[in-house]
Amino acid sequence: MPETQPSAPPRKPRVALLFGGRSGEHAISAATAAGVLGAIDRDAYDVVPIGITRAGRWVVAEDDAERWRITAGRLPEVTSDEGAEVVLSLTAGERTLRTLEPGQVPDVLGQVDVVFPLLHGPFGEDGTVQGLLELADVRYVGAGVLASAVGMDKHFMKLVLAGHGIPVGPYEVIKPHDWDADPEACVARVERLGLPVFVKPARAGSSLGITRVDVLEDLPAAVEEAREHDPKVIVEAGIEGREIECAVLGGRGGDRARASLPGEIVVDGKHAFYDFEAKYLDEAHVELSCPADLPEPVIAEVRDLAVRTFEAVEAEGLSRVDVFVTPEQQVVVNEINTMPGFTPFSMYPRMWEATGMSYPALVDELIQLALERPTGLR
């Protein structure tokens, strides 16, 4: 009898890490990619790092976690010099990446099983890239088109949450034509909220463009600062209470989503609130307490509201839900972030670590959730 040839080992799932992007959170996205590059199980997955420049060009990126970390005095950035341009086939079922070099025939980089879009802010976390991946018939980690768009726009997020009976704080929305036509009327609407207020771009994250306003005369400058990041601005009433965060992870096999133990951010007197610098550049002055020092019934309510918020926007994969706990122990949802910061030092993975799931295990779980999920309508 002829000898039986050994069968080839099964191909490992290929995961494309997509990071950088056109938003103001480009460097944060690169830092998130650094964390995942260092933690993903190379024995289980083939990894293809794809960077997106600030101009939107997709390029083959260096597979080196250190290259993409935030360090003292340096924010990482994807440039066109990184490598060949990459394009994703939009033919249903093909799921291939190709590289383009000037004067060369396009080369096939390979089939992709899952895209991990480590993108924060507009043009990445807002449903745009998710729509592209849906067109390409490629599985991906995280929320779909609608949930991403709703989670990105704080105005519509609050409408959806309130519609599901989830408590949210008072707010006003300043649309671009309203501010241009009659800024005084906008100021009058905001005045009814009382002081202090927090002025924010409606569709940005990572505390970019956010200003605390304690004197009404400072409001116009705060609105203009927010408009540098987004023409639509949301103004939220200050809520007396502790800022608590909770990490949510999608359920396997149709099970309900899971909530971590809640954590509390403690920022020392150097920062007025948990701003961009405190989040990413000054960790020595920021502490995470997890589990937060709260009564057990309040912890249970935070976790329940976090899952209900996740379900209200029909999120998938992962989200971080931020709430306030008032002195009366009332829990008020501030926002949901469908692609939270995901470096090993970010609050989302740290809360899961405190709950019993390590950073590498969390990366693996998110990829497995994406592989389990069908493409298309679901």
C-alpha positions in Angstrom: 0.0 0.0 0.0 1.2 3.5 -0.7 2.1 5.6 2.3 -0.5 8.0 3.5 0.8 11.5 3.2 0.3 13.6 6.4 -2.4 16.2 6.0 -1.3 19.8 6.1 -2.0 21.6 9.4 -5.1 23.7 9.4 -4.5 27.3 8.4 -4.4 29.7 11.4 -7.1 32.4 11.3 -5.6 35.6 9.8 -6.3 38.8 11.8 -5.7 42.2 10.3 -5.1 44.9 13.0 -6.4 48.2 11.6 -5.1 51.3 13.4 -4.2 55.0 13.0 -6.9 56.7 11.0 -8.1 60.2 10.1 -9.4 61.3 13.5 -7.8 63.3 16.2 -7.3 60.1 18.1 -4.8 58.7 15.6 -2.0 58.3 18.2 -4.3 56.7 20.7 -5.3 54.2 18.1 -1.6 53.4 17.3 -1.0 52.9 21.1 -3.9 50.5 21.3 -2.4 48.6 18.4 0.9 48.4 20.3 -0.9 46.7 23.1 -2.7 44.2 20.9 0.5 43.4 18.9 2.3 42.5 22.1 -0.5 40.4 23.5 -2.0 38.5 20.6 -1.3 34.7 20.5 1.0 34.2 17.5 0.6 30.4 17.8 -3.1 30.8 17.3 -3.3 33.6 14.7 -1.5 35.1 11.7 -1.3 38.8 12.3 -1.3 41.5 9.6 -0.8 45.1 10.9 -2.4 47.7 8.6 -1.9 51.3 9.4 -4.1 54.1 8.2 -2.5 57.5 7.6 -4.1 60.8 8.6 -5.0 61.2 4.9 -6.8 57.8 4.9 -4.2 55.7 3.0 -4.0 52.1 4.1 -0.4 50.8 4.3 1.4 47.7 5.5 2.6 48.6 9.0 5.6 47.5 11.0 4.8 44.5 13.2 6.6 45.9 16.3 4.7 46.9 19.4 7.4 49.3 20.6 7.1 51.3 17.3 3.6 52.2 18.1 3.7 53.0 21.9 3.2 56.5 23.3 6.4 57.5 25.0 7.6 60.7 26.7 7.7 63.4 24.1 6.5 61.3 21.2 3.1 60.4 19.8 3.2 57.5 17.2 2.0 58.3 13.7 1.3 56.2 10.6 2.9 57.7 7.5 2.9 56.7 3.8 6.5 55.7 4.3 5.6 52.7 6.4 5.1 50.3 3.5 3.1 49.4 0.4 -0.5 50.7 0.0 -3.2 48.1 0.9 -6.6 47.7 -0.6 -9.4 45.4 0.6 -11.4 43.5 -2.0 -15.1 44.4 -1.9 -16.1 41.2 -3.8 -18.4 39.1 -1.6 -16.7 36.1 -0.2 -13.2 37.0 -1.4 -11.9 38.7 1.7 -8.5 39.4 0.4 -5.9 42.2 0.9 -3.8 43.4 -2.0 -0.7 45.6 -2.0 -0.1 48.3 -4.5 3.4 49.5 -5.4 4.0 52.2 -8.0 4.7 50.6 -11.4 4.1 47.1 -10.1 1.3 44.6 -10.6 -0.9 44.4 -7.5 0.2 41.6 -5.2 -2.1 39.4 -3.1 -1.3 39.9 0.6 -3.7 37.1 1.6 -7.2 36.3 2.8 -8.4 37.9 6.0 -10.6 36.1 8.5 -11.1 38.9 11.0 -10.4 42.6 11.0 -9.7 44.1 14.5 -10.5 47.8 13.9 -8.5 49.5 16.7 -9.8 52.9 15.6 -11.1 55.6 17.8 -13.2 58.6 16.8 -14.6 59.7 13.4 -13.8 57.6 10.3 -13.2 54.5 12.4 -15.4 54.2 15.5 -18.5 55.8 14.0 -19.7 53.1 11.6 -17.8 54.2 8.5 -15.2 51.5 8.5 -17.7 49.0 9.8 -19.8 49.7 6.7 -16.8 49.1 4.5 -16.1 45.8 6.2 -19.7 44.8 5.8 -19.4 45.6 2.1 -16.3 43.5 1.9 -18.1 40.6 3.7 -15.4 40.4 6.3 -15.9 39.6 10.0 -14.7 42.2 12.4 -14.3 42.8 16.1 -16.8 45.1 17.8 -20.0 47.0 17.2 -21.8 47.1 13.8 -22.7 50.1 11.7 -25.7 51.4 13.6 -24.3 50.8 17.1 -21.0 52.4 16.2 -22.8 55.5 14.8 -25.1 55.8 17.8 -22.3 55.3 20.2 -20.1 57.9 18.5 -22.8 60.6 18.5 -23.5 61.6 22.1 -26.7 63.4 21.0 -28.4 60.3 19.5 -26.8 58.1 22.1 -28.7 59.9 24.8 -31.9 59.8 22.8 -31.7 56.0 22.4 -30.8 55.4 26.0 -33.6 57.6 27.3 -36.0 55.8 24.9 -35.0 52.6 26.7 -35.7 54.0 30.1 -32.0 54.3 31.0 -31.3 57.4 33.2 -29.2 60.1 31.5 -28.3 63.6 32.7 -29.7 66.9 31.4 -28.1 68.3 28.2 -28.4 70.7 25.3 -27.3 70.2 21.7 -25.8 73.1 19.8 -26.0 72.4 16.0 -23.7 74.4 13.7 -26.5 76.4 12.0 -28.0 77.4 15.4 -24.6 78.7 16.7 -23.9 80.5 13.5 -27.3 82.1 13.4 -27.9 83.0 17.0 -25.2 82.2 19.6 -27.0 84.2 22.3 -30.0 81.9 22.1 -27.8 78.9 22.4 -26.2 80.4 25.5 -29.6 81.1 27.0 -30.6 77.4 26.5 -27.4 76.3 28.1 -28.0 78.7 31.0 -31.1 76.7 32.1 -28.8 73.7 32.8 -27.1 75.6 35.6 -23.4 75.6 36.3 -21.0 74.0 35.9 -21.5 72.4 32.5 -19.2 70.3 30.3 -18.9 71.4 26.7 -18.0 68.5 24.3 -17.7 67.8 20.6 -20.8 65.6 19.9 -18.8 63.0 17.9 -15.3 62.8 19.4 -13.7 60.8 22.2 -10.7 60.6 24.5 -11.6 63.9 26.1 -10.6 65.9 23.0 -12.0 69.4 22.9 -13.8 69.1 26.3 -14.0 72.1 28.6 -15.5 72.5 32.0 -17.4 75.8 32.2 -18.0 77.4 35.7 -18.8 80.9 34.4 -21.3 81.5 31.7 -19.0 84.1 30.0 -16.6 81.3 29.3 -19.2 79.3 27.3 -18.6 80.8 23.8 -14.8 80.1 23.9 -15.6 76.5 25.1 -18.1 76.0 22.3 -15.5 77.2 19.7 -12.9 74.8 21.2 -15.3 71.9 20.8 -16.2 73.0 17.3 -12.5 72.6 16.4 -13.2 68.9 16.6 -16.9 68.7 15.5 -19.3 71.3 14.3 -22.0 69.8 16.5 -21.6 70.4 20.2 -23.2 68.8 23.2 -23.4 70.6 26.6 -24.0 68.4 29.6 -25.1 69.6 33.0 -22.5 68.9 35.7 -23.7 66.0 37.9 -22.5 65.8 41.5 -21.3 62.3 41.9 -18.5 59.8 41.5 -17.3 58.8 38.0 -17.6 55.0 37.6 -16.7 52.9 34.6 -17.8 49.4 33.6 -16.5 47.2 30.9 -18.9 45.1 28.8 -18.0 42.0 26.7 -20.4 40.3 24.3 -21.8 36.9 25.2 -20.8 33.7 23.4 -23.3 31.4 21.7 -26.2 33.8 22.0 -25.7 34.4 25.8 -26.3 37.8 27.2 -23.4 40.3 27.4 -21.1 40.2 30.5 -20.1 43.2 32.7 -16.9 43.5 34.6 -16.6 44.7 38.1 -16.9 48.5 38.0 -13.9 50.8 38.4 -13.4 54.3 39.6 -11.0 56.8 38.2 -9.3 58.9 40.9 -7.5 62.0 39.4 -5.4 64.1 41.7 -5.5 67.9 42.0 -3.3 68.4 39.0 -6.2 67.8 36.6 -9.7 69.4 36.8 -11.2 66.3 35.3 -10.2 63.1 33.5 -8.9 64.9 30.4 -6.7 63.8 27.5 -3.4 64.4 29.3 -4.6 62.5 32.4 -5.7 59.6 30.3 -2.6 59.1 28.1 0.3 61.2 29.2 0.2 61.5 33.0 -0.6 58.1 34.4 1.3 58.9 37.6 -1.6 61.3 38.6 -4.4 58.8 37.8 -5.4 55.8 39.7 -8.0 53.1 39.0 -9.8 51.6 41.9 -11.4 48.3 40.9 -13.7 47.1 42.2 -15.0 50.6 43.1 -15.7 51.1 46.7 -19.5 51.0 46.4 -22.2 49.1 48.3 -22.9 45.7 46.7 -26.4 46.7 45.5 -25.0 49.8 43.7 -22.3 47.6 42.1 -25.0 45.3 40.9 -27.0 48.2 39.5 -24.0 49.7 37.7 -23.3 46.3 36.0 -26.9 45.8 35.1 -27.2 49.3 33.6 -23.9 48.8 31.7 -25.3 45.7 30.0 -28.7 47.3 29.4 -26.9 50.3 27.7 -24.9 47.9 25.6 -28.1 46.2 24.5 -30.0 49.4 24.0 -27.6 50.5 21.2 -27.3 46.9 20.0 -23.5 46.9 20.5 -21.4 43.8 19.9 -18.0 42.7 21.0 -16.9 45.3 23.5 -17.9 48.6 25.0 -17.1 50.7 28.1 -20.0 52.3 29.8 -19.4 55.4 32.0 -21.8 56.4 34.7 -22.1 58.8 37.7 -23.1 57.5 41.1 -24.7 60.4 43.0 -24.5 61.0 46.8 -28.0 59.5 46.9 -26.6 56.3 45.2 -28.5 57.0 42.0 -26.8 55.7 38.9 -26.9 58.0 35.8 -25.4 56.8 32.5 -23.0 59.3 30.9 -22.0 57.5 27.7 -21.1 54.3 26.0 -17.8 54.0 24.1 -17.9 51.1 21.5 -14.2 51.0 20.9 -12.6 52.1 24.2 -8.9 52.6 24.8 -7.4 49.1 24.7 -3.7 49.4 25.7 -2.8 47.1 28.6 -3.0 50.3 30.8 -6.4 51.4 29.6 -9.4 51.1 31.9 -11.3 48.6 29.9 -8.8 45.7 30.0 -7.7 46.7 33.6 -11.3 46.2 34.8 -11.5 42.8 33.1 -8.2 41.9 34.6 -9.6 42.7 38.1 -12.6 40.6 37.2 -10.5 37.6 36.3 -9.7 37.9 32.5 -6.1 38.7 31.5 -5.3 41.1 28.6 -4.1 38.3 26.2 -7.2 36.2 27.1 -9.4 39.3 26.4 -7.8 39.8 23.0 -8.5 36.2 22.2 -12.1 36.3 23.4 -12.8 39.3 21.2 -11.4 37.6 18.1 -13.4 34.5 18.9 -16.6 36.5 19.3 -15.9 38.0 15.8 -15.2 34.6 14.2 -18.5 33.3 15.7 -20.6 36.2 14.4 -22.0 35.9 10.8 -21.4 38.6 8.3 -24.3 40.6 6.9 -27.7 41.2 8.6 -28.0 39.5 12.0 
